[in-house]
């Protein structure tokens, strides 16, 4: 297994940890977050540094994953992605073995596909995206960079979700729709 560092250790990080552990591809060496958290633990993993320590940690571990979610805003997630890329970290896509991702789909760097998500044929997911648990991306869907498809959301065939969008839990996007911005939970988008 390759060593990986988790950048951001809040609520979303707990789910990211679980996916990484089940995936059995990477070994988490620790979490980067606020300076005052150093030495504390999250699900058995130590906070080993803050943003100022990224270059030093990169010397020991070239792989990183973002543990910050995207609900009200993705600003922090986007800034972290850019910052750790600039340091030189490789941001692999993380895919739960409990998810289904078609061999004809494309998932770009730094994106995560959570447990029981379904990513069908000819889907393209951009960089730094969250495809959350039990979401469905049907054939031909395109998800722009830095977007979050929440739990149980359904994006029907050939729909396009623009960069920096948030699709709330249980939302349904009708086939062929073009979506951008913040879509609240339970919405129907045509």
N, C-alpha and C positions, 0 to 999 in steps of 0.2 A: 504494500500500500504506500502511496505517496503522501508525504506530509502536506497539510493545508492549514492555513490560519483563517479564523472567522473574524471578519471586520464588522463590528457592531454586535452587541450582546443583549438585545431587548427581547420582547415577546416573540417576534418572528424568528429570532435566532434559535429558539427552542425547537421549532418545526424544522429548521434547516439542519440542526444537529441530528435530529431523528432521521431525516432523509439520508444524510451522509453516513450515519452509522449503519443503516439498513443497506445502503448501496455497497458498502465494503470495498470502496475503491480508494478512499482517502482516510488518513488518520489525522484528526484535529489536534494540533499542537497547543492551541490556546486561542484566546479571544482578545482582540484589540477593541478598546472602548475608552471611556473617560478615565483620566489619571487616578481619580479617587477610588475606582473599582479594582485597581491592580492588587492581586493577591486573593481577591474573593473568587467564588466559583459560580458557574451556571451549569446545571446538570452534570456536575463532576469535572467540568473544564475550567481551568484557571484563566482569569483575566491577566494577560502577560505583558500588556503595554497599552500605550495610547497612540494617537496618530503620529506623534513625534518619533515613535520607535519603528515606524514602518520600514525605513531603509535598513536598519539594523536587522530586523526580522527577515527581510527579503534575502539577506545574505545567508540565512540558515534555511529558508523555506520559500521557494519561488511561486507557490500556489496560494491563492486567496479566494474566498467566497464572501459575499456581502450578507450579513445577518440582519440588516435593517429592512423593515417592510415599507409599504407605501399605502397609506390610507388617506390622510388629509392632503398630503403633498409628497412628491418624490424627490424634493430638493436635496435632502441629506443623502439619499441613496445614489442620486446622480453625481453629487460632489465626491462621494466616497469612491464610486466607480472610476471617475476621472483621476482622482488622486492616486489610487493604487495602480492604475494602468501606467501613470506617469512614473511611478517608482520602478515599474518593470514587472510587476506580478503578472502571472498567467492566471486568467479567470476562467476556469473550465466551466462548461455547463454541467449542472448537477441534475441527474434524472433518477427519480425514485424507481427501483425495480418493481414497485407496485403500481406504477403508471404504465400506460400503453402509449408508445410513440412509434408511429409508422416509420418503416425504413425509408419512406418517400418524403418524410418531413425533414425540416431543417431547423435546428435550435442553435442560435448564435451564442457567442461567448458571454459568460457571466450570468446566464439565465438559469432558472431552477424550475423543474417540473416536479410538483409535489405528489404525494400519494394519491392513487386512484384517478389521476387526471387522464384524459384521453385526447391524444393529439393525432389526428387522422392524416391521410395521404395528402401530399402537396401543400401542407401547412408550412408557413415560414414565420418563425418567432425571432424577433430582433434581439439585440444585446441588452443585458441587464434587466430582463423581464422576470416576473413571477407568474407562473402558471399554477394556480393554487389547487388544493385538494378537490377532487371530484368535478373539476371544470372540464368542459368539452369544447374542443376546437375542431370543427368539421372540415371537410375537404376544401382546399383552396383558400383557407383563411390566412390573412397576413396580420401579424401583430407587430406594431412599431416598437422601436427601442424604448427602454425605460417604462414599459407598461406593466400593469398588474391586472390579471384576470383572476378575480376572487373566487372563493369557494362556491362550487355548484353553478357557476355562470356557464351559459351556453352561447357559443358563437357559431352560428349556422354557416353553411357553405358559402364560400367566396366573399364573406364579409371582410372588411378592412378596419382595423383598429389603429388609429394614428399614434405616432410617438407621444410619450408622456401621458397616456390615457389610463384611467382607472375604471374598471367594470366591476360593479359591486356584486356581492353574493346573491346568487339566484337570478341575476339579470339574464334576459334572453335578447340576443341580437339576431334579427331576422336575416335570412340569406341575402347576400349581396349588399347589405347596408354598409355605409361609411360612418364610422363612429370616432369621435374625439372628445377629449376632456374627461369630466367626472360623470359617470353614470351611476346613480344610486342603486342600492340593493333592491332586487325585485322588479326592476324596470323592464319594460318591453320596448326595444328600440327597432324602428322600422326604416 
